[in-house]
Amino acid sequence: MLQIKELIFKMLSEVNDNIYKLIDIAIAYINQHMNWEVEFYDKNTARIEIPEVPVYTVRELRVNAFAHV
């Protein structure tokens, strides 16, 4: 059996708004705390940021989570 000795919340907040704003807030939080890679193809191009998880996948997961609550 798994035992949790200590539980620490790094960010705890409550947001009351419409469903569209809540989804946007959740996605922004996830994107901010997700690992990102940066690639440069040559010296003349801007950097390309590659998320740990595709952004469209994060959005789909959040929308489904809110829809099935």
Secondary structure as GFF3:
##gff-version 3
##sequence-region A 1 69
A	DSSP	alpha_helix	19	33	.	.	.	ID=ss1
A	DSSP	beta_strand	36	39	.	.	.	ID=ss2
A	DSSP	beta_strand	48	51	.	.	.	ID=ss3
A	DSSP	alpha_helix	55	67	.	.	.	ID=ss4
###
